[in-house]
Amino acid sequence: MGTRPGTTFGIPRSATGTDPQHLLATLLGDYWWGNTEAVPSAALVDLLSEFGTTESSARQAIRRLTARGMLVASKHGRSTFYARPQSTAEATETRLKRAMNFGLAYPPWDGRWTVVVFSVPEELRDVRRHLRMGLRELGFALLQEAVWITPHDYAEEAVGLLKRLSVGTATVMRSDFVPRDGRSPDVSEAFELHALEAEYRLFIADFAGHVDDAVGGRLDPAHALTLRTRVMGRWLGFRFTDPELPREMLPADWPRDSARAVFLAIYDSLGAPAERRFSEIVGRYDASLAALTSHHVSGDGER
């Protein structure tokens, strides 16, 4: 059975690296590791202002995260503070580990596919829409009308999705593809590999030029915080767009390894100065809270 990573911190898949909710979630996950102490709302607003977020947009993001249970509000005198629930802190730890491990290796493959074939009538089009969305979130791709495939063994997950949506007119199979004319089927279009490759190459183009300065310690703490958070946000996005296909199904010059190397070089090198900037901003309001900040690097979790 396979396990497809989900949106463990509660951020929608559509969120981008510059979305204030996503930015704040990433900041708290990176520098407020394991802490459930409440932070002044003004400090959270200041943190988001580092990325050009206006005060009104920052406060709206905080309200939305609170409404979704990602933050808990409390009052101390005339000031409002926000804390992360323990359940969210645990989910963030899982999320961070997945981000660090993503792209580390290619999954082994036994040559078999999980195939889902269904027929949902027009009057149940909402069910059909949710089924398609669910299959995409599991990493399935549309091979042809109502035939969805993945090289991963996600049969149990697919059966569970069909059960939750009460779809009875469907079949889940583990099967082989029979080559025609000696050729294996080309699934690059189904999995949108050309678009994904372009995203990886854009990531490299956007960030590779910063690696030398990051590794050489030539970035000030403010720049370190914004760059490290943005590179993490962009990298996290690939967990939801990359189906993590076996190596033998990908082009020889697949750029994910190069993109991962760029990500890790920046993320690991800028941890300490980025933490200093985070601590400095929180310290404007409470020195004891500032002392709780931390950062992480690949391979050893908390630092």
Secondary structure, DSSP 4 states (H G I P E B T S, - for coil): -------TT---TT--TT-HHHHHHHHHHHHSTT----EEHHHHHHHHHTTT--HHHHHHHHHHHHHTTSSEEEEETTEEEEE--HHHHHHHHHHHHHHHHTTSSPPP--S-EEEEEE---GGGHHHHHHHHHHHHHHT-EEEETTEEEESS--HHHHHHHHHHTT--SEEEEEE----BTTB----TTTTTHHHHHHHHHHHHHHHGGGHHHHHTT-S-HHHHHHHHHHHHHHHHHHHHH-----GGGS-TT-THHHHHHHHHHHHHHTHHHHHHHHHHHHHTT-HHHHTT---EETTTEE-
